[in-house]
Amino acid sequence: MSSASKKLINSVERCVDEALEGLVAVNPAVRLLEGHRVVVRGDIRDVVNSSKVTLLSGGGSGHEPAHPGYIGRGMLSASVAGAVFTSPPPGDILAALRTISTPDSAGTIIIVTNYTGDRLNFGLAMERGLQEGLKIEMVIVGDDCALTSNDKTAGRRGLVGTMLIDKVAGTLIIVKNYTGDRLNFGLAAERAKAEGLKVNMVVVGEDSALTSSDKTAGRRGLCGTVFMHKICGALAEEGRSLEDITKIARDAATKMGTIGVSLTPCSVPGAGPSFQLGADEMELGLGMTSQQVHIIFLQLLSAKEVVTMMLDHMTNTQSSTHLPVKKGDKVACMVNNLGGTSVLEMSIIAREAISQLESRGVVVERAYCASFMTSLEMAGVSITLLHLDDTLRKCLDADTTAPGWSKPWLPQGETTRVTPTPMVYQQKADTAEISTQGANVSKEEAAVIYKIIKLIAERLIAAEEKLNSLDKESGDGDCGSTLARGSLKIQSKLGSLESPGLPVGNPSQLALTLAGIVEDSMGGSSGGLYSLFCTAASVPLQKGSSGTQWCEALKAGISTIMRYGGAEPGDRTMLDALHAAGTVFTEAVGKKSAMEAFTDAVQAADKAAQSTATMKARAGRASYVSADHLKNPDPGAVAVTIWMKAILDCTETMNSFVILLH
């Protein structure tokens, strides 16, 4: 069996080209440069002729939306893509430089992440461009805060921070601090300069992860590169000079830091995982191409603990790549999805990052949370901090048409981000305080009801794992957890037998109270169905609590579930067990003793629940699953038998059915 990971691609060889073609198809304001893996603004000729500085960045593919997603007014002019995790060749970089710059234009700035390949290739292209008379400058971004070396290094890697520096007359090349990118973009820049083009290069290396005391390739350019794209792009749109933009960009590159943590590796198309992490392991400090930095935690941490660890490492003054952050500092915080992290987790991490920074006295003036610079399908996040001043803040807020940029929304008239307090728009009455006309019962009957409710909750909590296991076959595996959540809430409100917290002395009011509890605590379809059941059952119980009223309550609950839930007996749902029990109980009451009638009802419910194993699902989530995969009973039906057996066991032990169904 192949060790290659699953990917929705057509071929390994053309996956990058087809991805770029897809980007252009979705965003027709950008165009591909024929014969090259280069994407440019569709109006690039107008930009070059407008005496505005142009911006170039790029690097290996697999980090989308970086970098082609940041092409547009107010950000990049063009982007060069290499193969996955591979620096682009100088030839493509030089072709991009020649397209976005002329000897008579305002110039170009190259933004490069601090990786050797990027520095070399972009540098080579830059030198060739200079020979052609192009005006070119380079800014290297190294925002990596993983390194702690106190010796000479090649600099911090350029990570996510690169995205904030892309807003420049001449051409500015923005490159992450990776050796390949520096070399290839540098080569292209030099060739462009030789052609008379005005080209500058900014190398981004804001990585704050590395801790080595030996000579290394230095701070990598990580997600700070995105900040670079935004800043330089805004300045270019203002019409600032090549020299001004380069100066501001290089200064901004020193004011940012990035730290990342991964839960899983990623895999290049056609290959297996780049490294291995155990089920209980996570790693701090990896680079954008998943280079490991050696800090591996042998157990997963909570979101709060992870963010604390990341911020502590980033700001550790003992680390040579730390970012100084103190009380009163004003920063922009970027929480970046490394590719495979759910939106739910991202929001939790963003909450923690902002909250913890504010608890340290840091003013988070701007916050961003999205996929800015990814590593294919890697599950993990990075956090980038950028110290703000008026110029940088204005650049971040400036408009852009780049599709990959995610701008936070501030309330009208507000200039600083503040976490809003919850809005109170309606005072909801406590369901437990609802007064009904239901009849009160004796103390003996109330005690029986109390003990039944208590045992039902205990049984459902104990069955959580069993019900979840059944639900994995036909649903999302949370049936047991949902019912346990409702049961725990009921337990928390139940109180003691001597001083109950629920109205066990009034069955009708109790049913309404339980309806409100399960609605709020369980949620989903189960919460809605049980809330409907209890609400409908409360009406017949207003007249009393005789055997007839309990039968009517059961029938009312069942018919209401059928009316609103849309299911019928035989559809493989909780209704199969409920309907069978209700039918048998109704027929037996008056003909048999109360205990015998309810025993028959429980047996009927159990038999019906087991029969759902061979039924074809026609309602609920299970109806979307092939019948071939449904081999076990429906978890909802099994849950009904669990709480009905709890009622039977409780009343058998206390011999109290006569009291309950007087």
N, C-alpha and C positions, 0 to 999 in steps of 0.2 A: 504493500500500500504506500502511496506517495506521502511524503512528509510535508508537502506543500499545503499551505492553508487555503481555505475556501475563499474565493474572490469572484465577484460578479464582473468578469472581464471577458473579452473575446479572445485576446491573446496577450501573452506576456510582452512580446516584442512591441506591440502597438498600443499598449494600455495608456501610456503617457500622451501619445498623439491623439487618441480618441477622446481622452479626458479634456484636452485643450479644445478639440473640435466641439465637444459638448458645451464647454464654457462659452464659446463664441456663439453657438446656436441659441443658447438661453439669453445671452447678453450681446445683442448685435451692435452695441456701441463700441465694441472692441473687435479687433481683427487679427488673424494669424498672418505672420510673415511667411510667404511661400518659401518652402524649402528649409525652413528653420523652426525650431521649437521656441518661437518668439511670439508673444502676444503684445499688440500695441493699441493705443487709443485710435479709434476710427478717424478722429479729427486731428491726427498727429501733425499733418502738414500745416494746419492753421496754428497749432500750438508752437511749432518751430518758428513760424513766421511772425509770431506775436511778441518776439523778444523776451519770452519767459524761459527760465531755466527748465530743463527737462530732467526727469528722474528715471533711473534704471535700477532694478534689483532682480533678484532671482536666486536660483540654487537648485538642489535636487528636488524632484517631485515627491509626492507622498505627504506633503505638509499642507495641503489645500485647506482653506482658501489661499494660503500663502503660496506663491506671491501673485499669480495672475488675477486673483480675486480683488486685489487692491489697485487695479488699473482704472483710472477714471479722473474726471476733473477734481482737483483738490488732493490727489494722491499720485500714484505712479503714472509715468508716461508709457512704460513698457516693462515687460518681465521676460526673463530667459529661463527656460525649464530644462533641467538635466533629466537623465533617467532617474528612477526612484532612488532616493538617498545618494545621488551621484552629482557632483558639480557639473554644470553645463560646459561644453567645450568653448574655447576662446573664439572660434569661428562664428558661432551663433551669437555670442556676446558682442563681437565686433559688428556683426550685421545689424544688431539692435541699435548699437551706438550710431552707426551710419544713418539709420532710419530716423532717429530722434534728434540728431545734431548735425550741424553744418559748420564749416569754418567761420561763417558770418553770424551764427546764432548766438544766443546768450550763454550757452554752455550746458554741460550735463554733469550731474552728480550721481556717482555710483554708490549705492548703499549695500555694503557687504557684511554678512555675518562672519564672525571671527572663527572660521574653519579654514584649515590650510588650503584645501582644494579650491574653495571659493576665492580666497585671497590671491592664489596663484593665477587661476584662470581669468578672473576679472581683472587682475593686475596686468596680465599679459595683453588682454584686449585693450585695456586703458592705454598702455604704452604704445600700442600700434595706432590707436586713435590719436594720441598726441602727435605721433609722427606724421599723421595725415592733416594736422593742423586743427584738430577738434579741441575745444576747451572742455577739459574733463577734470573733476575732482572726485576723490574717493573718501567715504566715511565708513570706518569699520565699527560695527556694533558688537560689543562684548558685554552683555548684561548678566552673564552667568554668575551666580553667587554660590555655586557648589564648591569652587576651588578655594583652598586656603593657603596656597603656597606663598611664602614670603620671599622667594627667590625670583630670579628673572624667568618670565614665562612668555609664551607667545600671545598671552592675553586671554581675557574672558571670552567665552563663546557668545555669539549673538543669538538670542532666543526670541521670545515673543515681543520684547521691547522694540525690535526692528520695526514693527508695524506702526509705531507712533511717529517715526521720523520721515515719512514720505511726502511732504507737501511743498519747486525750485526753478534766469537766462543762462545758457550753458546746459550741460547735462550732469546730474548728480547720480552716481551709481551707489546704491545701497546694498551692502553685502554682509552676510552673517560671518562671524569670526571662525570659519572652518578653513583649514589649509587649502583644500581643493578649490573652494570658492574664491579665496583671496588670490590664489595663483592664477586661475583662469580668468576671473574678472580683471585682475591686475594686468595680465597680458593683453587682453582686449583693450583696456583703457590706454595702455602705452601705445598700442598700434593706432588707436584713434587719435591720440595726441600727435603722433607722427604725421597724421593726415591733416593736422591743423585744427582738429576739433577741440573745443574747450570742455574738458571732462575732469570732474573731481570724484573721488571715491570716499565713502564713509563706511568703515568697517564696524559692525555692531558686535560688541562682546560684553553683554550685561550679565552673563552667567554668574550666579552666586553659590554654586554647588561645590566646586572643586576645593579640595583641602590639602593637596600634595605640597610638600616642602621642597620638592625637586623641580627641576626645569620641566615644564610641560608646554603643550601647545597653547596654554593660556585660557583666559576667559572666553568661552564660546559665545557666539551670537545666538540668542534664543528668541523668545517671543517679543523681546524688546524691539526687535526689528520692525514690528508692526507699528509701534509708537513712532519710530523713525520715519516710516512711510507717510504717516499722517502729518507729522510736524513739517517735514520738508515739502510735502505736497501743498500744504496750506501756504507756506512761505513763497513757493513758486507761483501759486495762483495770485498772490499779492503783487507779484512782479519784482520780488527781491533779487538782488544780484547773486551770482554764483558764489562770490566770496562771503557775502552775508549769510547765505543759507548754510554754506559749509561750516562757518564758524559756529553758528547756533546749533547745527546738527552735532558737531563734534563735542560741544559743551554738553548737550543733552545726553549724548552717549555715556557720559561719565556720571550722570545723575539717575541711572536706572539700575535695577537688579532683578534677576529672575531666579526662581528655584522651582523645580518640578518633582513630582512623585508619581511613580507608576505602580499599577496593580497587576498588569499583564504585559507581556512583550508584544511586539508587532511582527509582521512577517512581510517581506518583500514579495510581490507577485512571482509565483513560480518557485518559491523557497519556503523553508520552514521558519519557525519562530527565531528571532534574532538572538534571544537568550531565554533562559528558563527562570521562572519564579514559582515557588510552591503555592499551594492553595492558601496558606496562611502567611505568605510573604509579601512585602511591598518594598520598593526601592526608592531612595531619595537621590536626586542629583543627576538623573540621566540627561543626555543631550537629545536634540531633535531627531537624530538618526539612531537613537536608542543606545548610545555608548553608556556603559555602566561605570559608575563612579565608586563603587565598592561599599556604599552604606546600605546594607540590607537588613530590614527588621524582620524578625522571625515570627511576628504575629501582627495581624491586622490591627490598626488603630482606628478609633472613632474619628469622624470628620473634625471634631474639635481638637483632638490630640494631634492629628496630622497637620492642621493649619498652625497650631502652636509650634510644632517641630519645624515647620518650614520657615516661619517668621523668625524664630530664634536663630536658625542656621543662617538665614539671609543677613541678619543684623549683628551676628557674632563678631565683635571687634577683634577677636583672636584670629579670624580668617582674613587672609589677604584679599579675598574677593568679596568681602562683605559690603553691604550698602549701609552707610550711616543713616539711621532714622531715629529721631528724638522727638520728645514731646513738643507739640506745636508745629511740627513740620506739616506742610500741605502736599499731598500726593495724589496721583492717579493710580488706581488699583485695577489691574487687568487679571481676571480669572479665566484661564485658557483651557479649553477641552483638548486633551491630547488625541482625541479621535473616537474613543469607545466608551466615554463616560455619559451616563444618562443625564438628561436635562434636570431631573429631580436632584441628583447628586450635585450637579453644578450649582444649583441654587443654594443648596445647603452649604457648600464650600464658600460661595460668595458671601452668604450671611455670616459665616464664621470669620472670614478674612476681614470684612468691614468691622464687625463687632470687636474683634480682638485688636485691630489697629486703633480703633477709637478708645478702647479701654487702656491703651498705652499712651493716650493723649495725642495721637496722630489724627490730623484732619483729612479725611478722605473726601476730597472735593469732586472727584470724578471716579465712577466705578463702571467697569465693563465686564460682561460675563457672556462668553460665546466661544465658538470654535474659531480661533484666530490663526493658529499655527499648529497643525496636528502632526502626528506620526502614524499615519494610516489608521489601523483599528485599535491602537494602544488605549487601554483603560487607564486613565490618570489625569492629573491636572498640573498646571503650572501657575504660579502667581508672580506677576511683574509689578513692581512699584516704580513710579517715576516722580521725582521731586518736581513740583510745579512752580512756575512763576507766571506773570501776566502773559508773557509772549507764548509760552508753551500751552497754557490753558486756552488761549484764543485759538491756537492752531488745532487743538483737539476738538474744539467746538465748531470749527469752520465746516461748512457744507462740503460734501463730496458725493460724486456719483458712483464711486467704487462699490460694487455689489457685496464685497466681502466685509466691509466695515460695518460694525454694529454700534450705533450711537445711542447712548442712554437718553431717555426723555426726562426733562426737568419741567416742573410746573411753570406755567406762564409767569414771567416776571422774576423767577428765581435764577440766581447765578451760581449757587453752591448746592451740591447734593447734600441732603439731610434725610436720614432714614425716617419715614413718616410714622406717626403713631396710628394705631388702628382706628378706623372710622366707626363710631357708634351711630347707626342709623335707625335702629329699632330695638326696643327693649322687649325681649321674648319672655313670656310668662313661663315659670317653671311648671312643667307638666304635672309634677307631684302635687302642686297646689290647686289643680283644677277641681272644682267642686261638681259632683254629679248627684243625681237623684237616686243613685243605687242604694239598695237596702244594706244595712250593716248586719254582720253575722255575730254569732256568739263568740266568747273568748276561746272556747274549745275549737270551734271551726277556724278561727283566725290563726290559732297555733298550728293546726294542721296545714293550712295554706302557707304559713311561714316556712315550715319544715320542708314542704314540697318545693317551694321556690329555691330554698337553700340547696337542696339535693340536686335539683335540675342544673343549677349553675355549676356545682362541683363536678357532675358527670360530664357536662359539655366541655368544661376546661380540661378534664382528664382525657377526653377523646380528641383533643386538638390535632395531635400528630396523625392519628388514624384517619380522621376526616380529610386532612390535608393530602394524605397519601392517595386516598380515593379520588380526590378532586384533581390531582395532577393528570389523571387519565382523560378527563373530559373538560377541565376548566383551567384556572390559573393557579391551582394548588393552595388556595387560601380559605376554603370553606370552614375548616376547623378553626383557623385563626380568627376568622370573622365572628363565629359563634362564641369563641372563647373571649373575644374582646367585649362582646355584649354581656356575657356572663360575669366577667370581672367587674364591669360597671354596675351590674345589678348587685353583686356582692358588696361593692363599696357603699351602696345606698341601703342595704338590707337592715343594718343595725342588729340589735339583739332580740331574742325572743321576748324578753321583758319590756324592751323599748324599741320596737321595730321602726325602721326608717321609711318603710313602704306601707301603704294603706292596706295591709293584709286583712283588716276587719271589714273592708268594703270591696268585694270582688270586682264590681264594675269600675270603681275608681282605680283599683289595682291594675286592671287590664289597660286602662288609658295611660297610666303611669308607665307601665312596661312598654307600651307602644312608643312613648316618647324617648325612653332610654335606649331601646334597640335602634330606633331611627337615627339618633344622634351618634351612638357609639359604634354601631356595626357598619352603617353605610351600605352602599351597593344594593344589589338586588335582594340579598338575604335580609338586610335591614329593612328595606321597603316592604317585603312580603310579610315578615313577622310583625311589623308595625301595623300593616293593614289587617292582619289576622286578629291582633289584640284589640284594635280600635273597633272592628266590627263585632267582636265577641262581647265588648263592654255593654252593648245596647240590650241584649236579652237579659244580662245579669242585673240590669237596673230593677227588674221585677222581683228579684230574689235569687236564691242559690240552691234551688231544689234540683233533683236529677233532671227534670224537664228543662229547667233553665240552662244547666250545663250542656245538655244536648243541643239546645237551640244556639247557645254561644259557639259550640264547635261547628255546627252547620253554617252559622253566619260567617264565621272566619273563613271556612273553606270556600263558600260561594263567592266571597269578596276576593279571595286570592285568584279564583278562576276568572272572575270578571275583569280584574285589572292586570293579572299576570298573563292571561291568554293561554294558559296551559289547561289540559284536561286529563282525566285519569288515563293512563296508558302512554303518556308523553315522556316518561322517564324523568320525573321531577319529585320534589318533596310532596307534591299533591297526591301521588300514588299512595303513599303511606297514610297521609291525613284522610283522604277520601275513604279508604278501606276501613280505617278505624272509626270514622264518623258513621259510616253506614251500619257497621256491626253494632256499635254502641247504641245507636238510635233504635235499632230493631230489638236489642236485648233488654233495654231499660223497661221495666214494668213486667217483663216476663221472667227475668232472673234476678238474683240479688245484685246489688250494686257492685260488689266485688267481682262476681262472676261476669257481669256485663262488661266491666272495664278490662278484666283479664282477657276476654274474648277479643275486645277491641285492640289491645296491645299485640296479641298474637296475629291478628289480621294485618296490623301495620307492619309487623316484622316480616310476615310472608310477602306482603306487597313490596316492601323495600328490597328484599332479596330477589324478587322477580324482575326488578328493573335491570338486573345484570344482563338479561337477554332481550331487553326492549330496544327498539330503535328510538333514539332521542328525537323528539319533534318540537321541543321548546327549550329555552335556556341556552347557555353557552355550549352545552354538550351537543346541541343540534348542529353545530358547525363542524363537529368531529366525525370522521368516518366511523361507521358502525364496527368496522374491523378492529378498531382500537379500543372499543368499549367492552371490557370483559368483567368488570366489577360492578357492584350495586351503586346506584346514584348516591353521592354523599349527603345530599339534602334529605333524601328519603331515610337514609340510615340515621341522620341526626334526629328526625322525628321519632323514630323508635327509641332512641337513647333517652329523650326527655319524657316520653310516655312511660317507658320502663321505670324511670326514676319516680314518677308519680305512683305507679303500682307498687314498687318496692317500699316507698315511704309509707303508704297507707296500709300495706300488708303488715309491716313492722308494728305500726301503731294501732292496727285494727280499727281504722277510723273512717272507712268509706261510709258507714252509716251516719257518722257525724257530718261528713262532707256533702253527701247526697241525701239529706234528710227529706 
